[in-house]
Amino acid sequence: MRRQHFVALACTLLLIGSLRAEELPTFQIVAKDGHFIPSQIEVPAGRKIKLLFRNDGPGPEEFENTELRVEKVLAPGASSFVVIHNLRPGRYRFFGEFHPTTAECLLVAK
């Protein structure tokens, strides 16, 4: 029995190691002075991605996309992230609730 437990433990550790090796494509959007930087990001379609949000502005900012149901409100100097699952090819607009006409970033999934 002990050998079976050892083999199971070894397989589990190998699986965990391989999952860590498969990093998510990661993209950052920064809010600063009422704008999102960058204003457009090309991301892979059909894969999970990680979006990092950072607020470098003097006041709060919200990163929002209604279609993807993502909404993050960040205080000045704060950071956060979301993982988005398997985007279909297309365009996905993130906007800042506090600066809706100037704070915008377009994700283009290809």
N, C-alpha and C positions, 0 to 999 in steps of 0.2 A: 504494500500500500504506500509506503513512503516514497518509493520510486515514482509512482503515478502522480503523487502530489508535487514532487520535484519537477517532473516533466510539465505538468499543468502550470506551475509557477513560472517556469522558464518560457513557455509559450506566451503566457500573459505579459511577461516583461518584454519579450520581443515585439509583441503587438503594440504595447504602449510606446516603445522606442520608435517604431515605424510611424505611428500616428503623430508623434512629435516632429519627426523628420519632414512630414508633409505640412509645411507652413501654408497658411492662407495668404493669397495675394492681399496686400494691405495698402490702403490709400488714405491720405490725410487731407482733411479740409479744415482750413484755419479761418476763423472770423476775425477781421481786423478793420477798424474804421468803417464799419457798415458794409463791408464787402467780404465775399468768400474767396479764398485763394487756395487752389486755382479755380477758375471759373468753369473749367471743363476737364473731365477725367475720362479716359478710355479704360474700361474694365472688361475682363473676359466674361462672355456670356456662358451660361451653363455651369458655372462654378460658384462655390461659396466664396465670398470676399469679406474682408474686414475693413470697415471705415472708421478711421480715427478722427474725432472732432476735437478741436482746440479753440478756445476763445482767448485771443490776444487783445481784444478790445477793452475799452474802459467801462463798459456796462454789460448787462446780461445779453445773451443771444440764444436764439433757438434754431436748431437745425431740424428742418421738417421736410418730409415727403409724404403726401397723403396717400398716393398709390401704393407705396411700400409699407405704409403704416409705421413710419419711423418719426419719432419726435424726441429731441433731446434739448433741454434747456440747460445752458451752462453759465455759471457766474464768471466774472472776469478772472482770467488765469486758470480756469478749470479745463480738464480734458475728460473725454469719455470715448466709448466705441460701441459699435453695433456690428453684428455679423449678419450678412444678408445672404440668403440661400438662392442659388441657381437662377440668376436673372435671365429672362428671355432677351434676345436681341432687341434693342430699342433705346429710347432716351428716357431718363428719369431725372426730374428736376427737384433739387433740394433748394429750399429758400429759407431765409431768416425771417422769423415772425416779427422781429423788432425793426427790421430794415427790408421789407418785402420787395421794394423796387430795385434795390442795389445789391443785396446779399443773395447771390444765386450761384449754384454750381450744378452743372449738367453732367450726369453720369451717362456715358454712351457705352452700352454693352454690345460688344461685337464677338 
